[in-house]
């Protein structure tokens, strides 16, 4: 099919060496541009992804007039935070003077995925002008006759009034791959595919070339063509797979300046939202959309293969903001109160193991977890933190909780997430939640945890998840490197090093943020986690005897229905207390060694057992 030459002015990469000065030596694989430029003279156009707007006499068609003023950047009418690039043609209905538009990169790309979200217009179906709205890749026209080097992928060329003969004056989308061509007289070695229907509206077009043979073209989620060799128009069987690096380009032009009969002045507008290239990898629509959504959520407006990135921080409306880099640098994502698994974080543009600093509004806290689904080691941040290195949590977070601070909030410390220790080892645990526990603890060993917050002065319940295969183990806890001693706890023989029980102590602490430590007074304990809970006033008024605290265990925890006691509690008065507000949920006298808690809402509860003048407190979790 006869088609006029695309005469492109090949821009040499004169600044190539300069671009790489001071940049990372690591290979970069993604180019992305959100086209959020201030206008067609924005210096970032030429300096970042090396875009060149064609202005003056160029082609196609030969000798055509291209105008910089035909390329503009506008606010998306459907999203005020987004911008679109527009490329238009103009026609003077009386003089028939025509102007075209094209923008192309001076950077060149080779194998991988090329993708762009574009808006195709059916305006020329009415005017019958030979408009071609194009997203394509191409090399310099100086290589046009060299089949060993020439490369061109016309990912979409949309003619709403076809002039190439497939369906004259009707809507046709062309996808074409070249081996080479001769410009005059026109002779192409190529293959092409068509879509004979209206393509008006927004579409994501994708081209992938990664296997050395096939180019696969997609519109949205539909494979529209697979090209490998030329057809019989000139010579069949020659490869069309790219053989040289290519520029990425967008154009809106009128083929051979062929116009309809109308005498009115008119414009035709082609729009682009973003463009992405992924080196050496074939991506599908879902993968492309995920990348783009993440970039937009992060405020990343463009990046290039030289490793440069440009962010425009989005308006933050949440109670906490997480940042990619220390000192509140890199992308920023605002979070409302709630729980965020890895997939939910990624949907907001937050990568795994990628949080380095954060800001937290007063009255709120952020719990960072090393593993997905709120598991693994954790740390709680209650104020702005310029760099999580001091918490040993830089680039560690995989799931996140954001919540309001209350006087009864609990702090869960995974034992293995210590900041410092002496003589401690870790091992895999069989306890609920999996992960690691601390073990091999001998007399004199210790662990410390930084920046543990006690929000108000008063009584706190400290629980220890322990296992032991011996008698006589003892641990003690302290604050500020031993300046404040909190007391010791006897560890029962649980019947094995992976048979887990929870023991606890009640302490009084003045409000503040401390380094919390555990000292092994007598050997023989494994430790999985520590939980510190502010005792509410209703609970603090209840005296607790620690003489019997190790003799009573409740299980299973978590439980859905029945809670069992290891000691005889027949005839005891039993109260269940909401650990969050200190309110008593129920009180009763029990005659068996179990209690039905199926009617409770999910949450954390304290159970107060009073028998023979002795009061004992235990904690359990209701599923």
Helices and strands as residue ranges (DSSP letters): H 16-19, E 30-33, H 43-47, E 51-53, E 56-58, E 64-66, G 68-70, E 71-76, E 79-91, E 98-99, E 101-105, E 112-120, H 123-127, E 131-138, G 141-143, E 152-159, E 172-182, E 187-195, E 201-209, E 215-219, E 222-227, E 247-254, G 255-257, E 266-279, H 285-298, E 300-303, E 309-311, E 320-325, G 326-328, E 329-335, E 338-340, H 342-347, E 357-360, E 364-371, E 375-381, G 388-391, E 399-404, E 410-414, G 415-417, E 420-422, E 425-428, E 436-439, E 446-454, E 458-468, E 473-479, G 480-482, E 484-491, E 496-509, E 512-522, E 526-534, H 537-540, G 549-551, E 554-555, E 562-565, E 573-578, E 584-589, E 594-596, E 603-611, E 614-622
